[in-house]
Amino acid sequence: MRSDNSVIKKIFKDLTFNEEEIKIIESVFFKVTYKKGDIIIKANDTVDYQYYILDGCLRSFYVDKQGREYTIQFGISDWWISDFTAFFSDSKALMNIEVIQDAVLYRISKNDKEYLYSSIPKVESFFRVKLERAFAAFQRRILSGLSQPASKRYLRFIKRYPNIEKSVKNYHIASYLGITTESLSRIRKELASN
């Protein structure tokens, strides 16, 4: 078995499946494990998979021509991660995905996902809702970056990722917030004194 029933229930919470549907789902999700520091997608790779994070922490990041890194997303337990632009458009990866805490993931290919959609229509609705929520969250993040001061962005970050600071380097957090590590230190110091 490539995945087990308890994982299927975790991935598709709020959905119920009959035995045949469970067998179909088990046939298309593959368990993979990675160690801290592993890069699972590199810029210019072909992106064949989308990943469900059962356990661990990952980050997707972009590297510009000057070599500066920009953290786009952190992925924690019960989240999905990939270079979605490349995955959905059959183009080369723009981003890199790094494991920053040992991780257990379940991957699914684009073709297998399409097969799931046609075999179990409620799965397509499930993923549509996930995508709608993710798109809305990315828009809120962009607007926050454009309109909120760094201290408010930091407070929003620690509210959204309450346990992540212990396992993520300061420069990853600063890059996610679009600030320098020095600015992050100053913000933390100001918040601690209030």
Contacts in CASP RR format, 6 or more apart in sequence:
PFRMAT RR
TARGET T0000
AUTHOR 0000-0000-0000
METHOD contacts of the structure
MODEL  1
MRSDNSVIKKIFKDLTFNEEEIKIIESVFFKVTYKKGDIIIKANDTVDYQ
YYILDGCLRSFYVDKQGREYTIQFGISDWWISDFTAFFSDSKALMNIEVI
QDAVLYRISKNDKEYLYSSIPKVESFFRVKLERAFAAFQRRILSGLSQPA
SKRYLRFIKRYPNIEKSVKNYHIASYLGITTESLSRIRKELASN
1 26 0 8 1.000
2 26 0 8 1.000
2 27 0 8 1.000
2 28 0 8 1.000
2 29 0 8 1.000
2 30 0 8 1.000
2 31 0 8 1.000
3 25 0 8 1.000
3 26 0 8 1.000
3 29 0 8 1.000
3 30 0 8 1.000
3 31 0 8 1.000
3 106 0 8 1.000
4 26 0 8 1.000
5 22 0 8 1.000
5 26 0 8 1.000
7 29 0 8 1.000
7 31 0 8 1.000
7 54 0 8 1.000
7 106 0 8 1.000
8 17 0 8 1.000
8 22 0 8 1.000
8 25 0 8 1.000
8 26 0 8 1.000
8 29 0 8 1.000
10 54 0 8 1.000
10 78 0 8 1.000
11 29 0 8 1.000
11 52 0 8 1.000
11 106 0 8 1.000
12 25 0 8 1.000
12 123 0 8 1.000
12 126 0 8 1.000
15 122 0 8 1.000
15 123 0 8 1.000
15 126 0 8 1.000
17 25 0 8 1.000
17 120 0 8 1.000
21 119 0 8 1.000
21 120 0 8 1.000
24 115 0 8 1.000
24 116 0 8 1.000
24 119 0 8 1.000
24 120 0 8 1.000
25 116 0 8 1.000
25 120 0 8 1.000
25 123 0 8 1.000
28 108 0 8 1.000
28 109 0 8 1.000
28 112 0 8 1.000
28 113 0 8 1.000
28 115 0 8 1.000
28 116 0 8 1.000
29 52 0 8 1.000
29 106 0 8 1.000
29 107 0 8 1.000
29 108 0 8 1.000
29 112 0 8 1.000
30 106 0 8 1.000
30 107 0 8 1.000
30 108 0 8 1.000
31 54 0 8 1.000
31 104 0 8 1.000
31 105 0 8 1.000
31 106 0 8 1.000
32 51 0 8 1.000
32 104 0 8 1.000
32 105 0 8 1.000
32 106 0 8 1.000
32 107 0 8 1.000
33 102 0 8 1.000
33 103 0 8 1.000
33 104 0 8 1.000
33 105 0 8 1.000
34 40 0 8 1.000
34 99 0 8 1.000
34 102 0 8 1.000
34 103 0 8 1.000
34 105 0 8 1.000
35 99 0 8 1.000
35 102 0 8 1.000
36 99 0 8 1.000
36 100 0 8 1.000
36 101 0 8 1.000
36 102 0 8 1.000
37 98 0 8 1.000
37 99 0 8 1.000
37 100 0 8 1.000
38 98 0 8 1.000
38 99 0 8 1.000
39 96 0 8 1.000
39 97 0 8 1.000
39 98 0 8 1.000
39 99 0 8 1.000
40 51 0 8 1.000
40 58 0 8 1.000
40 97 0 8 1.000
40 98 0 8 1.000
40 99 0 8 1.000
40 105 0 8 1.000
41 47 0 8 1.000
41 60 0 8 1.000
41 82 0 8 1.000
41 83 0 8 1.000
41 93 0 8 1.000
41 95 0 8 1.000
41 96 0 8 1.000
41 97 0 8 1.000
42 93 0 8 1.000
42 96 0 8 1.000
43 62 0 8 1.000
43 63 0 8 1.000
43 92 0 8 1.000
43 93 0 8 1.000
43 94 0 8 1.000
43 95 0 8 1.000
43 96 0 8 1.000
44 92 0 8 1.000
44 93 0 8 1.000
45 83 0 8 1.000
45 86 0 8 1.000
45 92 0 8 1.000
45 93 0 8 1.000
46 86 0 8 1.000
46 92 0 8 1.000
46 93 0 8 1.000
47 82 0 8 1.000
47 83 0 8 1.000
47 86 0 8 1.000
47 87 0 8 1.000
47 92 0 8 1.000
47 93 0 8 1.000
48 87 0 8 1.000
48 109 0 8 1.000
48 110 0 8 1.000
49 82 0 8 1.000
49 87 0 8 1.000
49 107 0 8 1.000
49 108 0 8 1.000
49 109 0 8 1.000
50 80 0 8 1.000
50 81 0 8 1.000
50 82 0 8 1.000
50 84 0 8 1.000
50 87 0 8 1.000
50 107 0 8 1.000
50 108 0 8 1.000
50 110 0 8 1.000
50 113 0 8 1.000
51 58 0 8 1.000
51 80 0 8 1.000
51 81 0 8 1.000
51 82 0 8 1.000
51 105 0 8 1.000
51 106 0 8 1.000
51 107 0 8 1.000
52 79 0 8 1.000
52 80 0 8 1.000
52 105 0 8 1.000
52 106 0 8 1.000
52 107 0 8 1.000
52 108 0 8 1.000
53 75 0 8 1.000
53 76 0 8 1.000
53 77 0 8 1.000
53 78 0 8 1.000
53 79 0 8 1.000
53 80 0 8 1.000
53 81 0 8 1.000
53 103 0 8 1.000
53 104 0 8 1.000
53 105 0 8 1.000
54 77 0 8 1.000
54 78 0 8 1.000
54 103 0 8 1.000
54 104 0 8 1.000
54 105 0 8 1.000
54 106 0 8 1.000
55 77 0 8 1.000
55 102 0 8 1.000
55 103 0 8 1.000
55 104 0 8 1.000
56 76 0 8 1.000
56 77 0 8 1.000
56 99 0 8 1.000
56 101 0 8 1.000
56 102 0 8 1.000
56 103 0 8 1.000
56 104 0 8 1.000
57 74 0 8 1.000
57 75 0 8 1.000
57 76 0 8 1.000
57 99 0 8 1.000
57 100 0 8 1.000
57 101 0 8 1.000
57 103 0 8 1.000
57 164 0 8 1.000
57 167 0 8 1.000
57 168 0 8 1.000
58 74 0 8 1.000
58 75 0 8 1.000
58 81 0 8 1.000
58 97 0 8 1.000
58 98 0 8 1.000
58 99 0 8 1.000
58 100 0 8 1.000
58 101 0 8 1.000
58 103 0 8 1.000
59 71 0 8 1.000
59 72 0 8 1.000
59 73 0 8 1.000
59 74 0 8 1.000
59 75 0 8 1.000
59 97 0 8 1.000
59 98 0 8 1.000
59 100 0 8 1.000
59 168 0 8 1.000
59 172 0 8 1.000
59 176 0 8 1.000
60 71 0 8 1.000
60 72 0 8 1.000
60 73 0 8 1.000
60 75 0 8 1.000
60 81 0 8 1.000
60 83 0 8 1.000
60 95 0 8 1.000
60 96 0 8 1.000
60 97 0 8 1.000
61 69 0 8 1.000
61 70 0 8 1.000
61 71 0 8 1.000
61 72 0 8 1.000
61 95 0 8 1.000
61 96 0 8 1.000
61 97 0 8 1.000
61 98 0 8 1.000
61 172 0 8 1.000
61 175 0 8 1.000
62 69 0 8 1.000
62 70 0 8 1.000
62 72 0 8 1.000
62 94 0 8 1.000
62 95 0 8 1.000
62 96 0 8 1.000
63 69 0 8 1.000
63 70 0 8 1.000
63 96 0 8 1.000
64 70 0 8 1.000
69 171 0 8 1.000
69 175 0 8 1.000
70 175 0 8 1.000
70 178 0 8 1.000
71 172 0 8 1.000
71 173 0 8 1.000
71 175 0 8 1.000
71 176 0 8 1.000
72 95 0 8 1.000
72 176 0 8 1.000
73 81 0 8 1.000
74 161 0 8 1.000
74 164 0 8 1.000
74 168 0 8 1.000
74 172 0 8 1.000
74 176 0 8 1.000
75 81 0 8 1.000
76 161 0 8 1.000
76 164 0 8 1.000
80 130 0 8 1.000
80 134 0 8 1.000
81 97 0 8 1.000
82 97 0 8 1.000
83 93 0 8 1.000
83 94 0 8 1.000
83 95 0 8 1.000
83 97 0 8 1.000
85 91 0 8 1.000
85 94 0 8 1.000
85 95 0 8 1.000
86 92 0 8 1.000
86 93 0 8 1.000
86 94 0 8 1.000
86 95 0 8 1.000
87 110 0 8 1.000
88 110 0 8 1.000
90 110 0 8 1.000
100 167 0 8 1.000
100 168 0 8 1.000
100 169 0 8 1.000
100 172 0 8 1.000
101 167 0 8 1.000
108 116 0 8 1.000
113 127 0 8 1.000
116 123 0 8 1.000
116 124 0 8 1.000
117 123 0 8 1.000
117 124 0 8 1.000
117 127 0 8 1.000
144 152 0 8 1.000
144 153 0 8 1.000
144 156 0 8 1.000
145 153 0 8 1.000
145 178 0 8 1.000
148 156 0 8 1.000
150 177 0 8 1.000
150 178 0 8 1.000
150 179 0 8 1.000
150 183 0 8 1.000
150 187 0 8 1.000
151 187 0 8 1.000
151 190 0 8 1.000
151 191 0 8 1.000
153 177 0 8 1.000
153 178 0 8 1.000
153 179 0 8 1.000
154 177 0 8 1.000
154 184 0 8 1.000
154 187 0 8 1.000
154 188 0 8 1.000
154 191 0 8 1.000
155 191 0 8 1.000
157 173 0 8 1.000
157 176 0 8 1.000
157 177 0 8 1.000
158 165 0 8 1.000
165 173 0 8 1.000
170 181 0 8 1.000
170 184 0 8 1.000
170 185 0 8 1.000
171 181 0 8 1.000
173 184 0 8 1.000
174 180 0 8 1.000
174 181 0 8 1.000
174 183 0 8 1.000
174 184 0 8 1.000
177 184 0 8 1.000
179 187 0 8 1.000
END
